[in-house]
Amino acid sequence: MIDNLDELVAKAVDNKQEIKREGLKLTIGDSEEDFRISGIGEKAVKIEKFVKYEDIMEAVELGKGDSLELAIMKVIDEFEPSEDSE
């Protein structure tokens, strides 16, 4: 296993096209979620996932307490726009 930052960055950047094709699967709550690795650079790895509003509402209705959809719902629901955004 890689144990230092420079080696991690070098391997990621050197193999970025192949790594991006791999994708990423993460278990969140009771389900496995697929993410796309959309960018690999010198400073960070970018992952993406589209989550449909219908899937968010379905998770709410089913009471999926620790799902990705409910986490997104919480962010949206609790968002308060700042007063200085004019």
C-alpha positions as CSV (number, residue, x, y, z in Angstrom):
1,M,0.0,0.0,0.0
2,I,1.2,3.5,-0.8
3,D,2.3,5.3,2.3
4,N,3.4,8.8,1.2
5,L,1.9,11.7,-0.6
6,D,4.3,12.1,-3.5
7,E,4.0,8.4,-4.5
8,L,0.2,8.6,-4.3
9,V,0.1,11.7,-6.5
10,A,2.6,10.3,-9.0
11,K,0.7,7.0,-9.4
12,A,-2.6,8.7,-9.8
13,V,-1.4,11.3,-12.3
14,D,0.6,8.7,-14.3
15,N,-2.4,6.4,-14.6
16,K,-5.3,8.9,-14.6
17,Q,-7.0,7.7,-17.8
18,E,-7.1,4.1,-16.7
19,I,-8.1,5.0,-13.1
20,K,-10.9,7.3,-14.4
21,R,-12.4,4.3,-16.3
22,E,-12.5,2.2,-13.1
23,G,-15.0,4.4,-11.3
24,L,-15.7,4.1,-7.6
25,K,-18.2,2.1,-5.6
26,L,-19.0,3.3,-2.0
27,T,-21.4,1.8,0.5
28,I,-23.5,4.6,2.0
29,G,-26.2,3.4,4.4
30,D,-27.6,0.1,3.1
31,S,-26.8,0.7,-0.6
32,E,-23.8,0.6,-2.8
33,E,-23.4,3.9,-4.8
34,D,-21.5,4.2,-8.1
35,F,-19.4,7.4,-8.5
36,R,-17.5,8.5,-11.6
37,I,-13.9,9.6,-11.2
38,S,-14.1,12.7,-13.4
39,G,-10.8,14.3,-12.8
40,I,-7.3,13.5,-11.4
41,G,-4.8,16.2,-11.0
42,E,-1.7,17.2,-8.9
43,K,-3.8,18.3,-6.0
44,A,-7.0,16.3,-5.9
45,V,-9.3,13.6,-7.3
46,K,-12.8,14.7,-8.4
47,I,-15.7,12.3,-8.1
48,E,-19.2,12.8,-9.4
49,K,-22.7,11.3,-9.1
50,F,-26.0,12.5,-10.5
51,V,-28.8,12.1,-8.0
52,K,-32.3,12.6,-9.3
53,Y,-34.8,14.6,-7.3
54,E,-37.3,11.7,-7.7
55,D,-34.7,9.4,-6.0
56,I,-34.3,11.9,-3.2
57,M,-38.1,12.1,-2.6
58,E,-38.4,8.3,-2.8
59,A,-35.7,7.9,-0.2
60,V,-37.6,10.4,2.0
61,E,-40.9,8.5,1.6
62,L,-39.2,5.1,2.3
63,G,-37.4,6.5,5.4
64,K,-33.9,5.6,4.2
65,G,-32.3,7.4,7.2
66,D,-28.6,7.2,6.3
67,S,-28.8,7.2,2.5
68,L,-26.9,9.5,0.1
69,E,-30.3,10.9,-1.1
70,L,-31.3,11.9,2.4
71,A,-28.0,13.5,3.0
72,I,-28.5,15.6,-0.1
73,M,-32.1,16.4,1.0
74,K,-30.8,17.6,4.4
75,V,-28.3,20.0,2.7
76,I,-31.0,21.4,0.4
77,D,-33.6,21.6,3.2
78,E,-31.4,23.3,5.7
79,F,-29.8,25.8,3.3
80,E,-30.3,29.4,4.2
81,P,-29.2,31.9,1.6
82,S,-26.9,34.6,2.9
83,E,-28.4,38.1,3.2
84,D,-25.5,39.7,1.3
85,S,-26.1,37.7,-1.9
86,E,-27.6,40.4,-4.1
